[in-house]
């Protein structure tokens, strides 16, 4: 089991089949993970968990991206917004996290 720093930011990407924006988001998060402690988890849209997350957050487009369990974006990942969030250390909190490690 891999250990993650307590300060790691947990990012969940709900990934749809044949979704180039989903693939782009996962790649961008891998790149950002080189600079910040990110724990990225990809959940397939067609899975039970993916369907529940989409029903809960109702994204306009795929992918749905959650940061520490809170809604962050849908559609193209807003990299500058995420970098600003990571730089400031102001990660949103959610009452119930959808991310498990």
C-alpha positions as CSV (number, residue, x, y, z in Angstrom):
1,X,0.0,0.0,0.0
2,X,1.3,3.4,-0.9
3,X,1.4,6.1,1.8
4,X,0.4,9.6,0.9
5,X,1.4,12.7,2.8
6,X,-1.4,14.1,5.1
7,X,-1.2,17.3,3.1
8,X,-1.9,15.6,-0.2
9,X,-4.8,16.9,-2.2
10,X,-7.2,14.1,-3.3
11,X,-8.6,14.5,-6.7
12,X,-11.3,12.3,-8.2
13,X,-11.9,12.3,-11.9
14,X,-15.2,10.7,-13.1
15,X,-14.0,9.4,-16.5
16,X,-16.4,8.7,-19.4
17,X,-15.6,6.3,-22.2
18,X,-13.9,7.8,-25.3
19,X,-13.8,11.2,-23.6
20,X,-10.8,13.3,-24.8
21,X,-11.4,15.9,-22.1
22,X,-11.3,13.1,-19.5
23,X,-8.0,11.8,-20.8
24,X,-6.7,15.4,-20.9
25,X,-7.6,16.0,-17.3
26,X,-5.9,12.8,-16.1
27,X,-2.8,13.8,-18.0
28,X,-2.8,17.3,-16.7
29,X,-3.2,16.0,-13.1
30,X,-0.3,13.7,-13.6
31,X,1.8,16.7,-14.7
32,X,0.6,18.8,-11.7
33,X,1.4,15.9,-9.4
34,X,5.1,16.4,-10.2
35,X,4.9,19.8,-8.4
36,X,2.2,19.2,-5.7
37,X,1.3,16.2,-3.6
38,X,-1.8,15.0,-5.4
39,X,-3.6,11.7,-5.0
40,X,-5.5,11.2,-8.2
41,X,-8.2,8.6,-8.5
42,X,-10.1,7.8,-11.7
43,X,-13.6,6.5,-11.4
44,X,-15.3,5.2,-14.5
45,X,-18.7,6.9,-15.3
46,X,-20.3,3.5,-15.9
47,X,-19.4,2.2,-12.5
48,X,-21.9,2.4,-9.6
49,X,-19.7,5.0,-7.8
50,X,-19.3,7.1,-11.0
51,X,-23.1,7.1,-11.6
52,X,-23.7,8.1,-8.0
53,X,-21.2,11.0,-8.2
54,X,-22.7,12.3,-11.4
55,X,-26.2,12.1,-9.9
56,X,-25.1,14.0,-6.9
57,X,-23.1,16.7,-8.6
58,X,-24.9,16.9,-12.0
59,X,-22.0,18.1,-14.2
60,X,-22.9,19.8,-17.5
61,X,-20.0,17.9,-19.2
62,X,-17.5,15.2,-18.6
63,X,-15.2,14.8,-16.8
64,X,-16.5,15.6,-13.3
65,X,-13.6,16.6,-11.1
66,X,-13.8,16.7,-7.3
67,X,-11.0,18.1,-5.1
68,X,-11.0,16.7,-1.6
69,X,-14.5,15.4,-2.2
70,X,-15.9,18.8,-3.3
71,X,-17.1,19.8,-6.8
72,X,-14.3,21.5,-8.7
73,X,-15.2,21.4,-12.4
74,X,-16.8,19.7,-15.3
75,X,-15.6,19.7,-18.9
76,X,-12.1,20.9,-19.7
77,X,-10.0,21.0,-16.5
78,X,-9.3,24.7,-15.6
79,X,-5.6,24.3,-15.0
80,X,-4.9,27.9,-13.9
81,X,-7.8,27.7,-11.4
82,X,-6.4,24.5,-10.0
83,X,-2.8,25.8,-9.8
84,X,-4.1,28.9,-8.0
85,X,-5.9,26.7,-5.6
86,X,-2.9,24.4,-5.0
87,X,-0.5,27.4,-4.6
88,X,-2.8,29.1,-2.1
89,X,-3.3,25.9,-0.2
90,X,-7.0,26.8,-0.1
91,X,-8.5,23.4,-1.0
92,X,-12.3,23.2,-0.6
93,X,-13.6,20.9,2.0
94,X,-16.6,18.6,1.7
95,X,-18.8,17.3,4.5
96,X,-18.4,13.8,3.0
97,X,-15.4,12.9,0.9
98,X,-15.9,10.7,-2.2
99,X,-12.2,9.8,-2.2
100,X,-10.9,6.8,-0.3
101,X,-7.2,6.0,0.0
